[in-house]
Amino acid sequence: MSVFSLFKKQVEQAENKKRIVFPESDDLRVLTAVSNLNQDGIVEPILIGDPDKVKKIAAEHNLDIAGVKIYDQNNYSGLDAMADAFVKARHKNTSIAEAKAKLAKGNYFGTMLVKMGLADGMVSGAAHSTANTVLPALQLIHAAEGMHRVSGAFVMEKGDERYIFADCAINIEPDEETLAEIGYQSAQTAKMAEIDPKVAFLSFSTKGSAEGPMVNKVHDAAAMFQKNYPEIPADGELQFDAAFVPAVGEKKAPGSKVAGHANVFVFPELQSGNIAYKMVQRLGGFTAVGPILQGLAAPVNDLSRGCSGQDIYDLAIVTAAQALAKDEK
């Protein structure tokens, strides 16, 4: 079973449908995905926008959005209460007027629906930048309990092989503490994907074979992770071959419980993580599911602006699966 099929099965079997909000309701790709989700009945899609305009676009393209809740952020009866909640969530000197100005934007309004428990997750980015999707979530939903940062992971899959690569989307130059958190967040994503996590902190050095600040950072991150999360097998610093190939791991890191058997790979910085997942995808023939945003108190996920309706549908299922995992935790 593919990881997407696994997530979809989890969502289908859930006792309660997860409510996923889509702020970009005037995008035909989004409406196509929402129509398909509505017909399949496995999540409850929510749209933000002018109901008359949204329904007109749907009708023109024979899309079924009957029964789908549409919030008009410019005519919302609960705006005063939402603005109050916005000010409290920001923990900064934000006025009610400033809050209402922000809430006129779909991404902020959608994020507040999640914050206030009126939705379980949000999918955006078809027509907005990553920053426009992620920033409202960071400002309003904040990091999950015990976390201080957000990261982006991919589930890399080919046949029976399934791995987690992180961070490939958010943190450009993570420090030791950030790398340790990325490792923990990625281990939780692995569990959601039914992977028993074995976390490798990657470097160009294995166990002191090279020296320098970059190596020290990865070594210290692995040590911090092992101290904070002793129940999760982890090791570092490891070169990729030592982390992945049993014979090499045995030779370069004898006695390691992870070397040669890792399935969660934490990259030392964003550049290498982003390059690696795309190379494995393009040259290795792996499917890359993501980016899955990790570490938020409630799931918000970002689309590529070149996405298809199917991509949006798929990410909605992933987001619903994250919401289920949050409930179980």
ZAMARGU-4260 file (C-alpha; in steps of 0.2 Angstrom, whole numbers, plus 5000, padded with zeros to 4 digits):
<rodrens>
0) 5000/5000/5000 | 5007/5017/4995 | 5009/5030/5009 | 4995/5041/5001 | 4984/5025/5001
5) 4988/5023/5019 | 4984/5041/5024 | 4968/5040/5014 | 4963/5023/5023 | 4966/5032/5040
10) 4955/5046/5035 | 4941/5035/5028 | 4941/5025/5044 | 4940/5040/5055 | 4925/5041/5066
15) 4923/5060/5063 | 4927/5069/5046 | 4941/5081/5047 | 4937/5099/5042 | 4950/5106/5029
20) 4949/5124/5024 | 4954/5131/5007 | 4956/5150/5006 | 4959/5151/4987 | 4941/5147/4982
25) 4942/5157/4966 | 4955/5145/4959 | 4948/5132/4948 | 4960/5119/4953 | 4955/5121/4971
30) 4937/5120/4967 | 4940/5104/4957 | 4949/5096/4972 | 4935/5102/4984 | 4922/5095/4972
35) 4930/5078/4972 | 4933/5078/4991 | 4914/5083/4993 | 4909/5068/4982 | 4920/5056/4990
40) 4914/5061/5007 | 4930/5057/5017 | 4934/5075/5023 | 4923/5090/5025 | 4930/5104/5014
45) 4927/5122/5019 | 4929/5137/5007 | 4933/5155/5010 | 4926/5168/4998 | 4911/5177/4991
50) 4898/5163/4990 | 4889/5169/4975 | 4906/5170/4965 | 4911/5153/4971 | 4895/5145/4966
55) 4895/5153/4949 | 4913/5147/4945 | 4908/5129/4951 | 4892/5129/4941 | 4901/5135/4925
60) 4912/5120/4927 | 4900/5107/4933 | 4908/5105/4949 | 4898/5098/4964 | 4900/5109/4980
65) 4883/5106/4986 | 4883/5107/5005 | 4901/5114/5006 | 4902/5127/5019 | 4908/5144/5012
70) 4914/5158/5024 | 4914/5176/5017 | 4928/5184/5026 | 4920/5201/5022 | 4903/5197/5028
75) 4906/5186/5043 | 4895/5188/5058 | 4908/5182/5070 | 4921/5194/5065 | 4922/5204/5081
80) 4925/5188/5091 | 4938/5182/5078 | 4947/5198/5079 | 4948/5197/5098 | 4955/5180/5096
85) 4967/5186/5083 | 4974/5199/5095 | 4976/5187/5109 | 4985/5174/5098 | 4997/5187/5091
90) 5004/5191/5109 | 5009/5208/5102 | 5002/5226/5101 | 4990/5222/5088 | 4974/5233/5087
95) 4957/5226/5083 | 4957/5237/5067 | 4974/5229/5062 | 4967/5212/5066 | 4951/5215/5055
100) 4962/5221/5041 | 4973/5205/5041 | 4957/5194/5043 | 4951/5201/5026 | 4964/5190/5018
105) 4959/5172/5015 | 4975/5164/5023 | 4973/5174/5039 | 4955/5171/5040 | 4957/5152/5036
110) 4971/5151/5049 | 4960/5158/5062 | 4946/5145/5058 | 4959/5132/5063 | 4965/5142/5078
115) 4947/5143/5084 | 4943/5125/5082 | 4931/5129/5067 | 4942/5119/5055 | 4955/5105/5058
120) 4968/5110/5045 | 4971/5121/5031 | 4978/5119/5013 | 4984/5134/5003 | 4998/5140/4991
125) 4990/5137/4974 | 4990/5155/4971 | 5001/5162/4986 | 5019/5160/4991 | 5025/5149/5004
130) 5028/5164/5016 | 5009/5169/5013 | 5004/5152/5019 | 5016/5148/5033 | 5018/5165/5041
135) 5000/5166/5047 | 5001/5149/5054 | 5017/5154/5063 | 5009/5170/5070 | 4993/5162/5075
140) 4993/5143/5077 | 5011/5143/5084 | 5022/5128/5087 | 5016/5112/5095 | 5018/5109/5113
145) 5037/5107/5117 | 5042/5113/5100 | 5049/5130/5095 | 5051/5128/5076 | 5042/5122/5061
150) 5050/5111/5047 | 5046/5103/5031 | 5048/5084/5027 | 5045/5073/5012 | 5040/5055/5012
155) 5050/5047/4999 | 5043/5031/4992 | 5047/5018/4979 | 5039/5001/4979 | 5041/4994/4997
160) 5054/5007/5001 | 5048/5022/5012 | 5059/5035/5020 | 5058/5053/5028 | 5069/5067/5022
165) 5070/5083/5032 | 5071/5098/5032 | 5068/5101/5014 | 5057/5116/5014 | 5059/5129/5029
170) 5075/5131/5039 | 5089/5138/5029 | 5103/5136/5041 | 5097/5126/5057 | 5107/5126/5072
175) 5110/5111/5084 | 5093/5113/5093 | 5084/5116/5077 | 5091/5100/5069 | 5087/5090/5085
180) 5069/5096/5084 | 5068/5092/5065 | 5073/5075/5070 | 5060/5073/5082 | 5046/5080/5071
185) 5052/5069/5057 | 5051/5054/5068 | 5033/5058/5072 | 5029/5060/5053 | 5037/5043/5051
190) 5026/5035/5063 | 5011/5043/5054 | 5017/5034/5038 | 5019/5018/5048 | 5038/5019/5048
195) 5047/5013/5064 | 5059/5028/5065 | 5078/5026/5065 | 5085/5044/5064 | 5101/5048/5055
200) 5109/5065/5057 | 5119/5067/5040 | 5135/5075/5037 | 5151/5073/5026 | 5159/5065/5041
205) 5156/5049/5050 | 5160/5048/5069 | 5175/5061/5068 | 5182/5056/5051 | 5182/5074/5047
210) 5183/5090/5058 | 5175/5107/5058 | 5161/5118/5063 | 5148/5110/5051 | 5153/5092/5058
215) 5152/5098/5076 | 5135/5105/5073 | 5128/5089/5067 | 5137/5079/5080 | 5130/5090/5094
220) 5112/5089/5087 | 5113/5070/5087 | 5119/5070/5105 | 5105/5083/5110 | 5092/5072/5101
225) 5098/5056/5110 | 5097/5065/5127 | 5080/5072/5124 | 5072/5057/5115 | 5081/5042/5121
230) 5066/5031/5116 | 5069/5034/5097 | 5085/5026/5089 | 5096/5040/5082 | 5114/5043/5078
235) 5126/5055/5070 | 5136/5062/5063 | 5134/5050/5049 | 5138/5050/5030 | 5124/5044/5020
240) 5132/5028/5015 | 5136/5024/5033 | 5118/5028/5037 | 5110/5018/5023 | 5121/5003/5018
245) 5123/4990/5032 | 5141/4984/5027 | 5147/5002/5027 | 5138/5006/5043 | 5146/4991/5051
250) 5163/4997/5046 | 5162/5016/5049 | 5151/5016/5064 | 5152/4999/5073 | 5140/4996/5087
255) 5127/5009/5080 | 5109/5004/5081 | 5105/5016/5067 | 5120/5015/5055 | 5116/5005/5039
260) 5097/5004/5044 | 5092/5023/5045 | 5075/5027/5037 | 5073/5045/5044 | 5087/5057/5036
265) 5090/5074/5044 | 5100/5085/5033 | 5112/5098/5040 | 5104/5112/5031 | 5090/5116/5018
270) 5101/5117/5003 | 5107/5099/5004 | 5090/5092/5009 | 5081/5101/4995 | 5094/5095/4982
275) 5094/5077/4989 | 5075/5074/4988 | 5074/5081/4971 | 5088/5070/4965 | 5081/5055/4973
280) 5064/5059/4965 | 5071/5062/4948 | 5085/5050/4946 | 5080/5037/4958 | 5062/5036/4953
285) 5055/5039/4970 | 5038/5048/4973 | 5040/5063/4985 | 5025/5066/4996 | 5025/5083/5003
290) 5031/5095/5009 | 5023/5090/5025 | 5024/5105/5037 | 5029/5098/5054 | 5029/5105/5072
295) 5013/5116/5071 | 5000/5114/5084 | 4987/5111/5070 | 4991/5106/5052 | 4993/5119/5039
300) 5001/5113/5022 | 5008/5123/5008 | 5005/5119/4989 | 5016/5123/4974 | 5009/5137/4963
305) 5011/5124/4949 | 5000/5111/4958 | 4986/5102/4950 | 4969/5098/4956 | 4975/5081/4961
310) 4989/5088/4971 | 4977/5098/4981 | 4966/5083/4984 | 4981/5073/4989 | 4988/5086/5001
315) 4970/5088/5009 | 4971/5070/5013 | 4988/5071/5021 | 4982/5086/5031 | 4967/5076/5037
320) 4979/5062/5042 | 4990/5074/5052 | 4974/5081/5061 | 4970/5063/5066 | 4988/5059/5072
325) 4987/5075/5082 | 4970/5069/5090 | 4978/5052/5094 | 4993/5060/5102
</rodrens>
